[in-house]
Amino acid sequence: MLSIIVAIHNQLGHNQLFLEGIQRYTTGPYEVIVIDNHSTDGSAEFFESNGCRVIRNDRNLCYPESMNLGSDAASGEFLCHINKDLYVAPNWNGFLIEAMERHRLDAASPLGLEMMPTAPLTDWMQGRWAAIGQGRLSSGKGIKQLRTMIQSMYGDWERYCGEAHRAFAETMFDGIVGSCVMIRRSTYDTLGGLDERIQSADWDLYYTLRKREQAVGDMKRCMVVGASFVHHFIRATIKSKREPFACTHPRLSIPEKWSMEEQERLWCKPNYFRSISDERSFQQTLRRHVGKPLKKLVQEFNRATAWRRLWISPDRVVDQYRRQFEQAVARLLSGMPS
């Protein structure tokens, strides 16, 4: 069985859309465990009325502490640590579990805006989402408005998911999408849960698994599974008005726990931690000082002109994605750098 563990603090609209997707598209036996961190807008009652198990707190706990609390109460052999500002695709969980079983993975994530199979596709989709509104506009929305944002982004959600699955079903690559991480219960127990000192729990988990893979060999690093997809509204929680975390345990940043040398050795993207002072080629320097600002300018232009493009027919939107997916697949098959 699958245990879906989600931490919430208000934002009823996101909670309603999240559960709508879970109920509609999750396959097989599952339970939903909600860690309610002092919601005051009826969110806890909403989940309880829909058959979810709700653990109520009288204060706002941090993410890793919430996930550990929910995981300790879970009964599934697979645990999914998931954000409330997600909308899942059909059979999202089945595709993840199937890949984990086939490849004997200890943890896996679906595709998402944060990480697609190629960097150009990731950039294109993130730019499109920036134009639609991203988290800055979603944190206070109701469920109908959030559904409209999904429709504007993807056209027809189920058709989009079908196209993405057809294009990338056999694709799998190193990485982690922190908004949705599936982990075996046995792996979670062996690791002793998430390190509650580290708020960037996804990066910490990835480093921990990969280091264990290299040093001991009894676990495998987290992989991103192309057969599964989730939409993440991105930073909806951070941009909301929330209570300060009430946790009293020590807190560490990623660099305080993991040295730069370790991060460069363990992270999935080569040269990601290259120092600015390192010698760079002319092309790398040009990309850094011209390419990135230009990309930001294009995204801002797209955002400013987005509303005239929001109501394009669903067929045209899905066709646009299909063309982008075809380019990504061609890039993967040709062996070009992603």
Order of alpha helices (4+ residues) and beta strands (2+ residues): beta-alpha-beta-alpha-beta-alpha-beta-beta-alpha-beta-alpha-alpha-alpha-alpha-beta-beta-alpha-alpha-beta-alpha-alpha-alpha-alpha-alpha
